[in-house]
Amino acid sequence: MKPNRCTAAARARTSGTGLYDPQVQIRTATDDPTDVFHVAELRLAFLADHREVHPASFDRALTERTHAFVQEHQGSGMMHSWLASDQTSPEPIGVVSVLRYPAPPRPDDTGLYDGYIINMYVRPSHRSLGIGRQLLLTLMASTNELNIRHWLLHFTDDGRVLYESLGFRPDPRYLMLPAS
């Protein structure tokens, strides 16, 4: 069995009770067309929410590219997603996905991948109930299974407090240059 790379502080954070609703179920999304559809639609809902527009305002090409992206990467194992559901909605109420990127070997860490967290989204009607925290804790519990060295993400102002409460910290060693 691989050693758990989570810190004692992270394990303590995951064992707290929080606001978790026992009616909410988190499950691994598969490459089944229904799951692919839900992951892609929740990704589009996240983008619309972040840009303060309605998802129907996106052009058809973006919707098609998003669905194709999820289908390809979820099916290849490069992307892993979890869906949150409850008894009040026939549709999933939240999602978190991670893209795994190969990481070269380092002497101080045996993880083979960096995990880039995308699609962290909970429908507005279900926010502030601890569902986002449940999704992230489920994702983080997969560290060893997915052989993740580091978790990375871009955050919204609304999500930053949650991420920092789970141990995420800014890293000044990274710079970004848009390719376009």
Buried (B, 14 or more C-beta within 10 A) or exposed (E): EEEEBBEEEBEEBBEEEBEBBEEBEBEEBBBEEEBBBBBBBBBBBBBBBEEEEEBEEBEEEEBEEBBEBBBEBBEEEBBBBBBBBBEEEEEBBBBBBBBBBEBEEEEEEEBBBBBBBBBBBBBEEBBEBBBBBBBBBBBBBBBBEBBBBBBBBEBBEEBEEBBEEBEBEEEEEEEEEEEE
